[in-house]
Amino acid sequence: MAPTITLAHFCDRHGPRSILCTQNATQFPEQFTLSDFSKESYCEACLLVFPKSRDPTRQTSTPLTTIKTNGENGQVFATTQYSALKFRQLNSVVRKCLSEETTVYDLRPMYFGDDTRGHSLTLSFKIKDLEARGSERRYSFIVNSEKEGEILTHWDTIIEHVKTICNLMIERRREFELQSATNNEIFLRGKQLQAKSLTELLGDNQIFVKIHLWNVKLLQKMSVT
């Protein structure tokens, strides 16, 4: 099975959660489109929502939870809330990365793997938010493959690509913080914890679309041996 790229985070309410998963959906693309699923176990911080569809065939403008991109040589790449085909496997990887391992959130790569969960290269980072537990939100990019050699062969490419994505988001958060800065830190620290999506934290409602496209580019690079 082709490698996957997951963006996960540690939710203040729900613990480790997958926010999105990008994978090659060329074969049997219908299996990569999630049917309606219960969103009760997802809060704003967890739920993947792309900008509203402008498809003229739709009667209403509704938020999308799946997005696809056509690549070269007939390839199709899909990003969804989680992988329907590797749900248990990747859920286990997300939990291991965000709660079982001693993860350092400074973009240092961490590798682990076995025959059950596949092989994963992860890079984790944090974003400042005074309304979160510990005044920060923690995220991990997880590149997972059933083949150890696939991760090792593209090790440097994965690290360089993911670090670029993460640093862009960290810098965007700093810029957005400065733009919306007020002298109310003491007030904020006394507020109840608020669930916030990356779109709100970064002030960018296109951020999930951008992450999808970045992930597609990395998967295309990894498909070249």
Steps between C-alpha positions, in 0.01 A plus 500: 500500500624850417637725777277744686559842654302580813473828689401420858476697821442452872153635564430650843164318502554179306870422521695385191300555181559491126407833340566393143655219299628524142551188289523375145144415396568400138370146545138475612466874577149447639657325800680820594190717523358485850129452532319709760642415841416604854669827582397494866846380601661792314520858621601805298866429570469146362263530207626534144292746300608638165360831369141478376446347160425732210389212282209636289340153499445524875184678615668623818850613580613237748835441669702216350665226705677333206719653233670332203777602262593341169874447471727381224455168319135476599570506873230620739574628850236541770498672837237405757454519878658156535591203283204267459731221382762539775283637781608267782863496392538877477295565815748282684790693346345834600456383861855368513641825364300739717452313827719190526834638383700780662442737212701820466311774318794671331482330158759239590421184300383190685481155342324185613360198321381140512306254288166602654509879479740537212797735508461866593717809483349780708580866557317684776454868576299729723309822446450759772141554611413650838158334490646148480621278782857602576453800267599293197357255251699197391505351151680220316551423133522123456624337180410131517586213266475123520850487349788605723720557195254754360543719809877458518552565127312830517610595853667831411226597255227438758677697774580796277147516359316462830726747681424758232125451546521519880724806505263681265210430736697599810603827335145562381377457860754756622394749234130446572564539872668835443218617275234416758705575812325668791597554861260240636731206578399493866133496400559218251683286754192508720265384225370150448702294251379565146513254210659668199565376150828570321301726269418723796845478659671604177230732369499303174187314386702344215760336725361147463491537122864614509600207722324263259699641206827488696429138594422412139833646391686289759316181404587566136867539593487174695350317203816572300759237585 
